[in-house]
Amino acid sequence: MQTSADYRIVKLANGTHSVHSLAHRETFHPVIGPVAEAEALYVKQLRLPEWMANHTGEFVIWDVGLGAAANVLTVLRATRDASCPLRIVSFDHTLAPLQFALENAASLGYFTDYEAAVQRLIADHNTSFADGNRRVNWELHLGDFPSLLTHRLTDSPTQPPPAPHAILFDAFSPAKNPAMWTQPLFANLFRFLDPARPCALPTYSRSTLLRVSLLLAGFYVGAGHATGEKEETTIAANTLDLISEPLDKKWLQRANNSTSAEPMWEPVYRQAPLTSETREKLRQHPQFQA
Ligand SMILES: C[S@@+](CC[C@H](N)C(=O)[O-])C[C@H]1O[C@@H](n2cnc3c(N)ncnc32)[C@H](O)[C@@H]1O
């Protein structure tokens, strides 16, 4: 298997390959592999081919944690028949996993047809290409995502990227990558959404503290589809219409009794029960008012 100082290609139990980060001691999409996980969590759950087929105007995807680009390339391949233009806005603070993955494209398998686009993205942080009948514009914002949300996206002289219809949220786990799972991060992210543009954010974690963070940020939150690794994940959205199984009052009761439910307010991993202030904010969330 190929190894660099920071990454390694690993063979998963089902025979597919994925990238392993030595620094974080985490494998990207560790159980069913990168393509199957992206298909379950994003393509099928959001019904992206159908959504794009019925969409007019540009469809916008924010890809948080570009990593080895398995999520983006799986979404591109699955939606190739769509004719609406697609804009992908990727975020990561390093290109190293993408470079490493591209060097190992043959074992990973999912780069086929997109090697040239990925090479241009790495070189110029921007690429535009024809993909089936549609035009794809793919841009990369290289930098610390929480800081980009608080400063650079809004302070930059150029326009911030357009509000997303879908967000692929794929950081390392909250215990190893707490800066990407704080409540302030989700509150800042929510401010970039357009209330008139329905937007869904699926992510692989089902942790109570993540769900509470999303609810307090303004999202509606539901149980997300199984992926093969997890029997349940999480889906958040700025409208209840995009959520088929919203968290209910029974979930709220369990959150009230949980020892790990209070959001991380700082980028330091810790587990704590809900404070009375958070409990009250949750109780007043429109999702639990019916
Ligand atoms: C699990 S990997 C993403 C895998 C990727 N979505 C794929 O399909 O291959 C998590 C990614 O989040 C990125 N990341 C972690 N912390 C970050 C931060 N503070 N700002 C931006 N990106 C970050 C890592 O560099 C890593 O590439």
The ligand as an SDF file (V2000), in Angstrom:
LIG
                    3D

 27 29  0  0  0  0  0  0  0  0999 V2000
  -12.7680   13.0580    6.8000 C   0  0  0  0  0  0  0  0  0  0  0  0
  -11.7910   14.1660    5.8650 S   0  0  0  0  0  0  0  0  0  0  0  0
  -12.8190   14.5860    4.4950 C   0  0  0  0  0  0  0  0  0  0  0  0
  -12.9740   13.5070    3.4580 C   0  0  0  0  0  0  0  0  0  0  0  0
  -13.5430   14.0480    2.1810 C   0  0  0  0  0  0  0  0  0  0  0  0
  -14.8340   14.6820    2.3240 N   0  0  0  0  0  0  0  0  0  0  0  0
  -13.5730   13.0360    1.0690 C   0  0  0  0  0  0  0  0  0  0  0  0
  -14.6560   12.8360    0.4890 O   0  0  0  0  0  0  0  0  0  0  0  0
  -12.5210   12.4820    0.7610 O   0  0  0  0  0  0  0  0  0  0  0  0
  -11.8860   15.6580    6.8080 C   0  0  0  0  0  0  0  0  0  0  0  0
  -11.2770   16.8590    6.1240 C   0  0  0  0  0  0  0  0  0  0  0  0
  -11.5560   18.0160    6.9280 O   0  0  0  0  0  0  0  0  0  0  0  0
  -10.4570   18.8960    6.8190 C   0  0  0  0  0  0  0  0  0  0  0  0
  -10.4290   19.8170    7.9610 N   0  0  0  0  0  0  0  0  0  0  0  0
  -10.2420   19.5030    9.2620 C   0  0  0  0  0  0  0  0  0  0  0  0
  -10.2020   20.6150   10.0170 N   0  0  0  0  0  0  0  0  0  0  0  0
  -10.3740   21.6660    9.1760 C   0  0  0  0  0  0  0  0  0  0  0  0
  -10.4070   23.0730    9.3650 C   0  0  0  0  0  0  0  0  0  0  0  0
  -10.2640   23.6090   10.5830 N   0  0  0  0  0  0  0  0  0  0  0  0
  -10.6050   23.8640    8.2840 N   0  0  0  0  0  0  0  0  0  0  0  0
  -10.7730   23.3170    7.0560 C   0  0  0  0  0  0  0  0  0  0  0  0
  -10.7300   21.9810    6.8160 N   0  0  0  0  0  0  0  0  0  0  0  0
  -10.5330   21.1600    7.8530 C   0  0  0  0  0  0  0  0  0  0  0  0
   -9.2560   17.9510    6.8160 C   0  0  0  0  0  0  0  0  0  0  0  0
   -8.1060   18.5880    6.2760 O   0  0  0  0  0  0  0  0  0  0  0  0
   -9.7580   16.7700    5.9960 C   0  0  0  0  0  0  0  0  0  0  0  0
   -9.3650   16.8690    4.6440 O   0  0  0  0  0  0  0  0  0  0  0  0
  1  2  1  0
  2  3  1  0
  2 10  1  0
  3  4  1  0
  4  5  1  0
  5  6  1  0
  5  7  1  0
  7  8  2  0
  7  9  1  0
 10 11  1  0
 11 12  1  0
 11 26  1  0
 12 13  1  0
 13 14  1  0
 13 24  1  0
 14 15  1  0
 14 23  1  0
 15 16  2  0
 16 17  1  0
 17 18  1  0
 17 23  2  0
 18 19  1  0
 18 20  2  0
 20 21  1  0
 21 22  2  0
 22 23  1  0
 24 25  1  0
 24 26  1  0
 26 27  1  0
M  CHG  2   2   1   9  -1
M  END
$$$$
